[in-house]
Amino acid sequence: MAETNQGLSIGQVAERTGLSVHTLRFYEREGILAAPVRRGPGGRRVYSDGDVEWLHLCVNLRSAGMPLPAIRQYAELVRQGADGEEHLLALLRQHRDQVTTEIEQLTESLGLITRKIGAYAERLARGVTGPVRCTPPPTGRPSGEEPRRSRRAGPA
C-alpha cells in the first residue's frame, strides 16, 4: 500500500504492524525507532512507510527472542551508519547463534513429544493404558553431560 503525502497516523501504523498505539509510543520513547518520528500540524505523529518497515523488523526480532535493550542497541548502531556496521553485524550474528541454539533445543523437545504421542497412540490402539516412558535418542554428547537448557525454559 502506498504512503500518502501526509504520511501515516499512529492508528494506521498500529493496524499495519499489529502493535498497539501504546507500544508505538513506548518504542519511540525508548529509542527503538531508527529515526525520529515526524510531527504534523498539531504535534501528531506522522509515520513513513520506512518507519513501518523498521517496526516490522523490530517485531520479527522480538518474536525471535531479542530483548528490547538489544533492539535499542541495534537501532543506535543503525543510526551511526557505517561507523556502527561492524558492531551491528556482531550483534546480529550473536542473536542468530542464540536463535539457532534455541531451535536445536526446541527440535529435540519436539522429537520427544512426537515419540510420546506415537507411544501413547500405539498403546491406545492395542487397548493398553498407563504412563509411557520415552527415553531420548542418543545425541552424541559425552556420557553424563547435561543438555543445554533453553533461556526460556524454567526449572526442571
C-alpha positions as CSV (number, residue, x, y, z in Angstrom):
1,M,0.0,0.0,0.0
2,A,1.5,3.4,-1.0
3,E,2.2,6.0,1.6
4,T,0.1,9.2,1.3
5,N,1.8,12.6,1.1
6,Q,0.7,13.2,4.6
7,G,2.2,10.0,6.0
8,L,0.5,7.6,8.3
9,S,-1.2,8.1,11.6
10,I,-0.3,6.2,14.7
11,G,-3.5,4.3,14.4
12,Q,-2.7,3.3,10.8
13,V,0.8,2.1,11.8
14,A,-0.7,0.2,14.7
15,E,-3.0,-1.6,12.3
16,R,-0.3,-2.4,9.8
17,T,2.2,-3.7,12.4
18,G,0.0,-5.3,14.9
19,L,1.5,-3.2,17.6
20,S,-0.7,-1.2,20.0
21,V,-0.7,2.6,20.0
22,H,0.8,2.4,23.5
23,T,3.6,0.1,22.3
24,L,4.4,2.5,19.4
25,R,4.7,5.4,21.8
26,F,6.8,3.3,24.2
27,Y,9.1,2.3,21.3
28,E,9.6,5.9,20.4
29,R,10.3,6.9,24.0
30,E,12.8,4.1,24.4
31,G,14.8,4.8,21.3
32,I,13.7,1.7,19.5
33,L,12.9,3.5,16.2
34,A,15.7,4.0,13.7
35,A,14.7,7.6,13.0
36,P,12.8,10.2,14.9
37,V,9.1,10.2,14.1
38,R,8.0,13.4,12.3
39,R,5.3,15.6,13.8
40,G,2.5,17.0,11.7
41,P,0.3,20.0,12.4
42,G,-0.9,19.9,16.0
43,G,2.0,17.8,17.1
44,R,0.5,14.5,15.9
45,R,2.9,11.7,14.9
46,V,3.4,11.2,11.2
47,Y,5.0,7.9,10.2
48,S,6.5,6.9,6.9
49,D,6.5,3.6,5.1
50,G,10.1,3.3,6.2
51,D,9.1,3.6,9.8
52,V,6.6,0.8,9.2
53,E,9.2,-1.4,7.6
54,W,11.5,-0.8,10.6
55,L,8.8,-1.7,13.0
56,H,8.2,-4.9,11.1
57,L,11.9,-5.7,11.6
58,C,11.6,-4.9,15.3
59,V,8.5,-7.2,15.7
60,N,10.4,-10.0,14.0
61,L,13.5,-9.5,16.2
62,R,11.2,-9.6,19.3
63,S,9.4,-12.7,18.1
64,A,12.8,-14.3,17.7
65,G,13.6,-13.6,21.3
66,M,15.7,-10.5,21.0
67,P,15.3,-8.4,24.2
68,L,14.3,-4.7,23.9
69,P,17.7,-3.4,25.1
70,A,19.4,-5.3,22.2
71,I,16.9,-3.9,19.7
72,R,17.6,-0.4,21.2
73,Q,21.4,-1.1,20.7
74,Y,20.6,-2.3,17.1
75,A,18.7,1.0,16.4
76,E,21.6,3.0,17.9
77,L,24.1,1.2,15.6
78,V,21.8,1.8,12.6
79,R,21.7,5.5,13.4
80,Q,25.5,5.5,13.5
81,G,25.6,4.4,9.9
82,A,28.8,2.9,8.5
83,D,30.6,3.5,11.8
84,G,28.3,1.0,13.6
85,E,28.1,-1.7,11.0
86,E,30.8,-3.9,12.4
87,H,29.1,-3.9,15.8
88,L,25.7,-4.3,14.1
89,L,27.0,-7.4,12.3
90,A,28.4,-8.9,15.6
91,L,25.1,-8.2,17.4
92,L,23.1,-9.9,14.6
93,R,25.4,-12.9,14.5
94,Q,25.2,-13.3,18.3
95,H,21.5,-13.3,18.1
96,R,21.4,-15.7,15.2
97,D,23.5,-18.1,17.2
98,Q,21.2,-17.8,20.2
99,V,18.2,-18.5,17.9
100,T,19.9,-21.4,16.3
101,T,20.6,-23.0,19.7
102,E,17.0,-22.5,20.8
103,I,15.8,-24.1,17.5
104,E,18.0,-27.1,18.2
105,Q,16.7,-27.4,21.7
106,L,13.1,-27.0,20.6
107,T,13.6,-29.6,17.8
108,E,14.9,-32.0,20.5
109,S,11.9,-31.3,22.6
110,L,9.6,-31.7,19.7
111,G,11.2,-35.1,18.9
112,L,10.5,-36.3,22.5
113,I,6.9,-35.1,22.3
114,T,6.4,-36.8,19.0
115,R,7.8,-40.0,20.3
116,K,5.4,-39.8,23.3
117,I,2.4,-39.2,21.1
118,G,3.4,-42.2,19.0
119,A,3.9,-44.4,22.0
120,Y,0.5,-43.4,23.5
121,A,-1.3,-43.8,20.2
122,E,0.2,-47.3,19.8
123,R,-0.7,-48.3,23.3
124,L,-4.3,-47.0,22.9
125,A,-4.6,-48.8,19.6
126,R,-3.7,-52.0,21.4
127,G,-6.0,-51.2,24.4
128,V,-3.2,-50.7,26.9
129,T,-3.2,-47.8,29.2
130,G,-0.8,-46.2,31.7
131,P,2.2,-44.0,31.6
132,V,4.7,-44.4,28.8
133,R,8.4,-44.0,29.3
134,C,10.2,-42.4,26.4
135,T,14.0,-42.1,26.6
136,P,15.6,-39.5,24.4
137,P,17.6,-40.8,21.4
138,P,21.4,-40.6,21.7
139,T,22.6,-37.1,21.0
140,G,26.3,-37.7,20.7
141,R,27.0,-35.9,24.0
142,P,29.7,-37.4,26.2
143,S,28.2,-39.6,28.9
144,G,27.0,-37.6,31.9
145,E,27.0,-34.2,30.1
146,E,23.8,-32.3,30.7
147,P,21.9,-30.9,27.7
148,R,21.9,-27.1,27.5
149,R,18.6,-25.5,28.6
150,S,16.7,-23.0,26.6
151,R,16.9,-19.5,28.0
152,R,13.1,-19.5,28.1
153,A,12.9,-22.8,30.0
154,G,12.0,-22.7,33.7
155,P,13.4,-25.1,36.3
156,A,13.2,-28.8,35.6
